[in-house]
Amino acid sequence: MIVIPARIGSTRFPNKILADIGGIPMVIRTAKAVQSIDDVLIATDSNEVIVLAKKYGFEAVMTSNEHQSGTDRIFEAASLAKLTNNEIVINVQADEPFIETSVVKAVYELTRSNIIDESILMNSCYKILNSSEADDPNLVKTVIDANGMALYFSRAKIPYPRDHHFDDYKGHLGIYGFTMKGLKTFCNLPHAPLEHIEKLEQLRALYHGYNIAMVEVETQSFGIDTPEDLERALKWHLL
């Protein structure tokens, strides 16, 4: 199941998930982008989103307005859907209206291939960034080991190229694959100091000794965090 956390509040861009993109609200356009992969469930704290989902033929469930993260919200939604331990749950953010099907499929397949390995708590993906792109702290960077497992995630530029120019940074995309059992484990872990410092919840898994499997993807999509991002997205949509 693909679960889209759709919190109505946003500090930088209030009500952004309802923003119009080509005549369709952002959250619905995101759902449409991934509906061919698996069942879609929208997890929200807004009656308006519930009504919108019904209008466009998507299932939605009301969740608490006190969740501290999208992962906590999708766990509540998946629990309400009564998913069993080995069922796959893919977290796709509501502000990714142009996400390519191939990207979500890559995370889905990676999650399925790791389904019996309980040391792998999360599965995710990255794209290659050049040095200039990697300067942006809003683009999270990761480094991985020889087995494709994440060593760390940071808003800083990692690795640091001490002796030469480097154009092979790995930009993390916020799409996560879990088993239902793994999702429950993650949400029950204590919060970690690194998680609070970087404001990156995936560091919770690494801090407590779990693995995060990564796969490289190619994508032109981007999350919409600000009105300026929306303007860029609308220009792209019109091309």
C-alpha positions as CSV (number, residue, x, y, z in Angstrom):
1,M,0.0,0.0,0.0
2,I,1.1,3.5,-0.8
3,V,0.3,5.9,2.1
4,I,0.4,9.7,1.5
5,P,0.6,11.8,4.6
6,A,-1.4,14.9,4.0
7,R,-1.2,17.3,6.9
8,I,-3.0,20.5,6.1
9,G,-0.7,22.8,8.1
10,S,2.6,24.0,6.7
11,T,4.8,26.7,8.3
12,R,6.4,27.9,5.1
13,F,3.4,27.3,2.8
14,P,0.0,27.0,4.5
15,N,-2.5,24.7,2.8
16,K,0.1,23.8,0.1
17,I,-1.2,20.3,-0.4
18,L,-4.5,21.9,-1.7
19,A,-2.7,24.1,-4.2
20,D,-4.0,23.9,-7.7
21,I,-1.7,22.2,-10.2
22,G,-3.3,22.0,-13.7
23,G,-6.8,22.1,-12.2
24,I,-6.1,19.3,-9.6
25,P,-5.2,19.8,-5.9
26,M,-1.6,18.9,-5.2
27,V,-2.3,15.9,-3.0
28,I,-4.7,14.4,-5.5
29,R,-2.2,14.9,-8.3
30,T,0.4,13.0,-6.2
31,A,-2.0,10.2,-5.6
32,K,-2.8,9.9,-9.3
33,A,1.0,9.8,-10.1
34,V,1.4,6.6,-8.0
35,Q,-2.0,4.8,-8.2
36,S,-0.8,2.3,-10.9
37,I,1.8,0.8,-8.4
38,D,-0.4,-0.2,-5.5
39,D,-3.5,0.8,-3.5
40,V,-3.3,4.4,-2.3
41,L,-4.4,5.6,1.1
42,I,-4.3,9.3,2.0
43,A,-3.7,9.9,5.7
44,T,-4.8,13.4,6.7
45,D,-5.9,15.6,9.6
46,S,-8.4,17.6,7.4
47,N,-12.0,17.0,6.6
48,E,-11.4,19.0,3.4
49,V,-8.9,16.4,2.2
50,I,-11.2,13.6,3.1
51,V,-13.9,15.2,0.9
52,L,-11.4,15.8,-1.9
53,A,-10.2,12.2,-1.9
54,K,-13.7,10.9,-2.1
55,K,-14.5,13.2,-5.0
56,Y,-11.5,11.9,-7.0
57,G,-12.1,8.2,-6.0
58,F,-9.3,7.8,-3.5
59,E,-9.5,6.3,0.0
60,A,-8.6,8.6,2.9
61,V,-8.5,8.2,6.6
62,M,-8.6,10.8,9.4
63,T,-5.5,10.7,11.6
64,S,-4.4,12.6,14.7
65,N,-3.4,16.3,14.4
66,E,-0.7,15.8,17.0
67,H,1.7,13.6,15.0
68,Q,5.3,14.9,15.0
69,S,6.2,13.3,11.6
70,G,4.7,12.0,8.4
71,T,5.9,8.5,9.4
72,D,3.9,8.5,12.6
73,R,0.9,9.5,10.5
74,I,1.3,6.7,8.0
75,F,1.7,4.2,10.8
76,E,-1.6,5.3,12.3
77,A,-3.2,5.0,8.8
78,A,-1.7,1.6,8.1
79,S,-2.8,0.4,11.5
80,L,-6.4,1.6,10.8
81,A,-6.2,-0.3,7.5
82,K,-5.2,-3.4,9.5
83,L,-2.2,-4.2,7.4
84,T,-0.3,-7.4,8.4
85,N,3.3,-7.6,9.4
86,N,4.8,-8.4,6.0
87,E,2.7,-6.0,3.9
88,I,4.7,-3.3,2.2
89,V,4.0,0.3,3.1
90,I,5.5,3.1,0.9
91,N,5.5,6.6,2.2
92,V,5.2,9.2,-0.6
93,Q,5.0,12.8,0.4
94,A,1.9,14.8,-0.7
95,D,4.1,17.6,-2.1
96,E,5.5,15.4,-4.9
97,P,2.9,15.9,-7.6
98,F,5.4,15.1,-10.4
99,I,7.0,12.1,-8.9
100,E,7.8,9.5,-11.6
101,T,6.2,6.0,-11.3
102,S,9.7,4.5,-11.9
103,V,11.1,6.1,-8.8
104,V,8.3,4.8,-6.5
105,K,8.5,1.4,-8.2
106,A,12.3,1.2,-7.5
107,V,11.7,1.7,-3.8
108,Y,8.8,-0.7,-3.8
109,E,10.9,-3.4,-5.4
110,L,13.8,-2.7,-3.0
111,T,11.5,-3.1,-0.1
112,R,10.1,-6.3,-1.4
113,S,13.6,-7.8,-1.9
114,N,14.6,-6.9,1.7
115,I,11.3,-8.1,3.2
116,I,12.8,-10.9,5.4
117,D,15.9,-8.9,6.5
118,E,14.9,-7.4,9.8
119,S,18.2,-5.5,10.1
120,I,16.9,-3.3,7.2
121,L,14.3,-1.0,8.8
122,M,13.8,1.3,5.9
123,N,14.3,1.4,2.1
124,S,14.8,4.6,0.1
125,C,16.4,6.2,-2.9
126,Y,18.8,8.9,-4.1
127,K,19.7,10.8,-7.2
128,I,23.1,12.2,-8.3
129,L,23.7,15.8,-7.5
130,N,26.5,18.0,-8.8
131,S,28.6,20.2,-6.5
132,S,26.5,23.3,-6.9
133,E,23.2,21.4,-6.3
134,A,24.7,19.8,-3.2
135,D,25.2,23.3,-1.6
136,D,21.5,23.5,-0.9
137,P,20.7,22.4,2.7
138,N,17.2,21.6,1.7
139,L,18.5,18.9,-0.5
140,V,19.6,16.1,1.9
141,K,22.8,14.3,1.1
142,T,23.6,10.7,1.9
143,V,26.7,8.4,1.8
144,I,26.4,4.7,1.3
145,D,28.5,1.6,1.9
146,A,29.6,-1.1,-0.5
147,N,26.4,-3.0,0.1
148,G,24.1,-0.1,-0.7
149,M,23.3,0.8,2.9
150,A,23.2,4.4,4.1
151,L,26.0,5.4,6.4
152,Y,24.6,8.9,7.1
153,F,22.3,11.6,6.0
154,S,23.0,15.3,6.3
155,R,21.9,18.7,5.1
156,A,25.6,19.4,4.9
157,K,27.8,18.6,1.9
158,I,28.9,15.1,2.4
159,P,31.4,13.7,1.7
160,Y,33.7,16.6,1.9
161,P,36.0,16.7,-1.1
162,R,39.3,17.7,0.5
163,D,41.7,17.3,-2.4
164,H,39.6,17.8,-5.5
165,H,36.3,18.9,-7.1
166,F,33.6,16.4,-6.7
167,D,30.4,16.1,-8.7
168,D,28.9,12.8,-7.5
169,Y,26.9,13.7,-4.4
170,K,23.9,11.5,-3.6
171,G,20.8,13.5,-3.0
172,H,18.3,11.7,-0.9
173,L,14.6,11.6,-2.0
174,G,12.1,11.4,0.9
175,I,10.3,8.2,-0.3
176,Y,10.4,5.4,2.2
177,G,9.5,1.7,2.0
178,F,8.8,-0.4,5.1
179,T,7.2,-3.6,6.0
180,M,4.3,-3.0,8.4
181,K,6.4,-4.7,11.2
182,G,9.4,-2.4,10.4
183,L,7.2,0.7,10.4
184,K,5.9,-0.2,13.8
185,T,9.4,-0.8,15.1
186,F,10.6,2.6,13.7
187,C,7.7,4.5,15.3
188,N,8.4,2.9,18.6
189,L,12.1,3.8,18.7
190,P,13.2,6.6,21.0
191,H,14.0,9.8,19.2
192,A,17.7,10.3,18.5
193,P,19.9,13.4,19.2
194,L,21.2,13.4,15.5
195,E,17.6,13.4,14.3
196,H,16.9,16.6,16.3
197,I,20.1,18.3,15.2
198,E,19.7,17.7,11.5
199,K,15.8,17.6,11.5
200,L,16.0,14.3,9.6
201,E,13.9,11.5,11.1
202,Q,15.7,8.7,9.2
203,L,18.7,9.3,11.4
204,R,16.7,7.6,14.2
205,A,17.0,4.3,12.5
206,L,20.8,4.6,12.0
207,Y,21.3,5.9,15.5
208,H,19.7,2.7,16.9
209,G,21.7,0.4,14.8
210,Y,19.4,-0.4,11.9
211,N,20.1,-0.3,8.2
212,I,18.6,1.8,5.5
213,A,18.9,0.3,2.1
214,M,19.3,2.7,-0.8
215,V,18.8,2.5,-4.6
216,E,19.8,5.1,-7.2
217,V,17.1,6.6,-9.4
218,E,16.8,9.2,-12.1
219,T,14.2,11.9,-11.5
220,Q,13.4,15.4,-12.5
221,S,10.7,15.8,-9.8
222,F,11.1,17.9,-6.7
223,G,9.1,18.5,-3.5
224,I,7.2,21.7,-3.2
225,D,8.0,23.5,0.0
226,T,7.4,27.1,-0.8
227,P,5.2,29.3,-3.1
228,E,8.3,29.7,-5.3
229,D,8.6,26.0,-5.7
230,L,4.9,25.9,-6.8
231,E,5.6,28.6,-9.3
232,R,8.5,26.6,-10.7
233,A,6.3,23.4,-10.8
234,L,3.5,25.2,-12.6
235,K,6.0,26.4,-15.3
236,W,7.3,22.9,-15.6
237,H,3.8,21.5,-16.0
238,L,3.1,23.9,-18.8
239,L,6.2,22.9,-20.8
